[in-house]
Amino acid sequence: MRRLLTAKFLLFVLYSPNNAILCAGSSTLYTHTPSSTRSDPALSDPTPRRPSTLDAYYTSEQHESPPATRHPRSQPTRPTMRLPYAPTTPSDASPSTAAIYARIAARRAPRPLIPLDLALLHSPAVADGWNGFLGAIRTQTSVPAGVLELAISRVGALNGAVHEWTVHAALALKAGVSAAGMESVRTAEAALPLVERADGEGGLSARQWAVLAYTDQMTRAVVVDERCFRRLRDFFTDREVVELTATVAAYNCVSRFLVALDVGENNGHEMKSVEELSKAAAAAAKS
């Protein structure tokens, strides 16, 4: 029996005293780094592989920097989305698929379908549910537009979702959030834990700072501490808290989908400054 256990087929891993790992059947020696010295144990893997952009993120200090200056989750620019876009009209004769296309087109009108729609429409049922949920967030909530757009813009800034920031920061400005306030949305350190801000500091009211802190904790920590939640409740009703929470959750979903698939080919691009967005809004108002 011992003769059958050759080095070629024996499956074992031998840990040597010098913390090296020798895999049977291979002459490759892998260095084992003790967990106390690893930058992130969840990413430690003795198997050789090509470093990725995410490796650089998790082994650097970039994720502690202000969201506007560095966007570690953004991948290098590629010429097209990671998947081909679905066709702008149904590719099959199914009446249900045609109805889904029609519902999404109705919500976008008078604009055509956007890249996000054409990515989602690979799965018409998912696209339909997404359209209904986001449609309710966009058009059937009681929270003022300026508050919702401020929160959505913050999610985009925190997650490095260039398209989300560009679109919703412009809408926040249009809804009355000051340029100074939007600069704070773009660059302020995440409120982990809650940082008390004075009314008017950084161009934002105490109410807007409470929204920003709640958005930060939902997006970065997921768990919201009690002080942060009580601060939010000083300004919003039960219904408004639910709607604001659903909005932050929804646009975290949107931003992660956009960035993961590089929808719209925005990954790696710098976010537009508040000044650029303000000038573009002024020019559009004159035209």
C-alpha positions in Angstrom: 0.0 0.0 0.0 2.8 2.4 0.8 4.2 2.0 -2.7 0.9 3.3 -4.1 1.1 6.5 -2.2 3.5 8.2 -4.6 4.4 11.9 -4.5 2.5 12.4 -7.7 -0.9 11.5 -6.3 -0.6 12.1 -2.6 -2.8 15.0 -1.6 -1.5 16.8 1.4 -0.2 20.1 2.6 2.8 20.1 4.8 3.5 23.1 7.0 7.2 23.5 7.7 8.6 25.2 10.8 9.7 28.2 8.7 6.1 29.0 7.7 6.5 27.8 4.1 3.9 25.7 2.4 4.9 22.8 0.1 2.1 21.4 -2.0 2.5 17.7 -2.9 2.8 17.0 -6.6 4.5 20.3 -7.2 7.9 21.8 -6.7 6.3 25.2 -6.0 7.0 26.6 -2.6 4.6 29.3 -1.3 5.4 31.7 1.5 2.9 31.6 4.3 2.5 35.0 6.0 1.1 34.9 9.6 -2.3 36.4 9.9 -1.1 39.1 12.2 0.9 40.6 9.4 -1.6 40.4 6.6 -3.3 43.6 5.4 -6.6 41.7 4.9 -6.9 38.1 5.9 -10.0 37.6 3.7 -7.9 38.3 0.6 -4.9 36.2 1.7 -4.5 33.2 -0.6 -1.3 31.1 -1.1 -2.3 30.4 -4.7 -0.3 32.6 -7.2 -2.5 34.9 -9.2 -2.3 38.2 -11.1 -2.7 41.2 -8.9 -6.0 43.2 -9.5 -7.2 46.7 -8.9 -9.1 45.5 -5.9 -5.9 44.1 -4.4 -4.4 47.6 -4.7 -7.4 49.0 -3.0 -7.4 46.6 0.0 -3.7 46.9 0.6 -3.6 50.7 0.4 -4.8 53.5 2.5 -7.0 54.9 -0.4 -10.2 53.7 1.1 -9.7 56.1 4.1 -9.4 59.2 1.9 -12.2 61.6 1.0 -14.6 60.2 -1.6 -14.0 63.0 -4.1 -10.3 62.7 -4.4 -9.9 59.0 -4.8 -12.3 56.3 -6.0 -10.7 53.0 -5.2 -13.6 50.9 -6.4 -13.4 52.4 -10.0 -11.8 49.9 -12.4 -9.5 51.0 -15.3 -11.3 52.5 -18.3 -12.4 50.0 -20.9 -13.8 50.8 -24.4 -17.2 49.2 -23.7 -19.3 47.8 -20.9 -18.3 44.4 -19.6 -21.3 42.9 -21.3 -22.9 43.8 -24.6 -26.0 46.0 -24.2 -29.4 44.5 -24.9 -31.2 45.7 -28.0 -33.2 48.9 -27.8 -36.3 46.9 -29.0 -37.4 43.4 -27.9 -35.4 40.6 -29.5 -38.3 38.1 -29.2 -42.0 38.2 -30.0 -43.1 37.7 -26.4 -45.9 40.2 -25.5 -44.7 40.2 -21.9 -41.2 41.3 -23.0 -42.7 44.0 -25.3 -44.8 45.3 -22.4 -41.7 45.5 -20.1 -39.9 47.5 -22.8 -42.9 49.8 -23.1 -43.2 50.4 -19.3 -39.5 51.3 -19.1 -39.7 53.6 -22.1 -42.7 55.3 -20.6 -40.8 56.2 -17.5 -37.8 57.5 -19.4 -39.9 59.5 -22.0 -39.1 61.8 -23.7 -35.6 60.4 -23.4 -34.6 57.1 -25.0 -33.6 54.1 -22.9 -30.4 54.8 -21.1 -27.4 52.4 -20.8 -28.6 51.2 -17.4 -31.9 50.1 -18.9 -30.1 48.3 -21.8 -27.9 46.4 -19.3 -30.8 45.4 -17.1 -32.9 44.3 -20.1 -30.8 41.2 -20.5 -33.2 40.0 -17.9 -36.5 41.6 -18.7 -38.2 40.5 -15.4 -35.4 42.0 -13.3 -35.5 45.2 -15.4 -39.2 45.4 -14.9 -39.0 45.1 -11.1 -36.1 47.6 -11.0 -38.1 50.0 -13.1 -41.1 49.8 -10.7 -39.0 50.1 -7.5 -36.9 53.0 -8.7 -39.9 54.7 -10.3 -41.6 54.7 -6.9 -38.5 56.2 -5.3 -38.2 58.8 -8.0 -41.9 59.9 -8.3 -44.0 58.7 -5.3 -42.1 59.7 -2.2 -42.9 62.6 0.1 -39.2 63.6 1.0 -38.2 66.9 -0.7 -36.2 66.4 -3.9 -33.3 68.3 -2.6 -32.9 65.9 0.3 -33.2 62.8 -1.9 -30.8 64.1 -4.5 -28.3 65.1 -1.8 -28.4 61.5 -0.4 -28.1 59.9 -3.8 -25.2 62.1 -4.8 -23.4 61.2 -1.6 -23.9 57.5 -2.4 -22.4 58.1 -5.9 -19.4 60.0 -4.4 -18.7 57.3 -1.7 -18.9 54.4 -4.2 -17.1 56.1 -7.0 -20.1 55.8 -9.3 -19.3 58.6 -11.8 -22.6 58.5 -13.7 -24.7 58.5 -10.5 -22.8 61.5 -9.1 -22.9 63.5 -12.4 -26.7 63.1 -12.8 -27.9 63.5 -9.3 -25.5 66.2 -8.1 -26.9 68.3 -11.0 -30.4 67.5 -9.8 -29.5 68.4 -6.2 -28.2 71.8 -7.4 -31.4 72.3 -9.4 -33.5 71.4 -6.3 -31.8 74.1 -4.3 -28.8 72.6 -2.6 -26.0 75.2 -2.6 -22.8 74.7 -4.6 -20.8 74.9 -1.3 -23.1 72.3 0.2 -22.6 70.0 -2.8 -18.8 70.4 -2.5 -19.2 69.1 1.1 -21.3 66.2 -0.3 -18.4 65.4 -2.7 -15.5 65.8 -0.3 -16.5 65.5 3.4 -15.0 62.6 5.4 -17.6 59.9 6.0 -19.3 60.3 9.4 -18.1 57.1 11.0 -18.9 57.6 13.8 -21.3 60.5 13.8 -19.6 63.9 13.7 -21.7 66.8 15.0 -21.8 69.6 12.4 -23.0 73.2 13.0 -26.0 74.5 11.1 -24.6 76.2 7.9 -21.2 74.5 8.2 -19.8 73.6 4.8 -22.9 75.1 3.1 -25.3 72.5 4.6 -28.0 72.9 7.2 -28.1 70.7 10.3 -30.9 68.7 8.6 -28.8 68.1 5.5 -25.8 67.1 7.7 -28.0 64.5 9.4 -29.0 63.1 6.0 -25.3 63.0 5.0 -24.3 61.1 8.2 -27.1 58.6 7.8 -26.2 58.0 4.2 -22.5 57.5 5.2 -23.3 55.0 7.8 -25.8 53.0 5.7 -23.3 53.0 2.8 -20.0 52.4 4.5 -20.9 50.6 7.8 -24.3 49.3 6.9 -25.2 49.4 10.7 -26.4 52.8 11.7 -25.5 53.8 15.3 -28.2 55.1 17.6 -26.9 58.6 17.9 -27.0 59.0 14.1 -30.5 57.6 13.9 -31.8 59.8 16.7 -30.3 62.8 14.9 -32.1 61.9 11.7 -35.4 61.5 13.6 -35.1 65.1 14.8 -36.0 66.2 11.3 -38.1 63.5 9.6 -41.4 61.7 10.1 -41.7 57.9 10.2 -42.8 57.8 6.5 -39.9 60.1 5.5 -37.3 58.0 7.3 -38.6 54.9 5.5 -38.5 56.7 2.2 -35.0 58.1 2.8 -33.7 54.7 3.9 -35.2 53.0 0.8 -33.6 55.7 -1.4 -30.1 55.3 0.1 -30.4 51.5 -0.2 -31.8 51.6 -3.7 -29.0 53.9 -5.0 -26.3 51.8 -3.3 -27.8 49.0 -5.5 -27.7 51.2 -8.6 -24.1 52.4 -8.0 -22.8 48.8 -7.4 -24.5 47.6 -10.5 -23.1 50.5 -12.6 -19.5 50.1 -11.3 -19.4 46.3 -11.4 -20.4 46.1 -15.0 -19.0 49.5 -16.0 -22.3 50.5 -17.4 -21.9 53.7 -19.5 -18.1 53.2 -19.5 -17.4 55.7 -16.7 -15.1 53.7 -14.5 -11.7 55.3 -14.0 -13.0 58.8 -15.1 -12.8 61.7 -12.7 -16.1 63.0 -11.3 -17.1 66.4 -12.5 -16.5 69.2 -10.1 -19.4 71.1 -8.6 -18.2 74.1 -10.5 -18.5 72.2 -13.8 -21.9 71.0 -13.0 -23.1 74.5 -12.0 -21.8 76.0 -15.3 -23.5 73.2 -17.3 -26.8 73.9 -15.4 -26.5 77.6 -16.0 -25.8 77.1 -19.7 -28.8 74.7 -20.0 -31.1 77.2 -18.3 -30.1 79.9 -20.9 -30.7 77.6 -23.9 
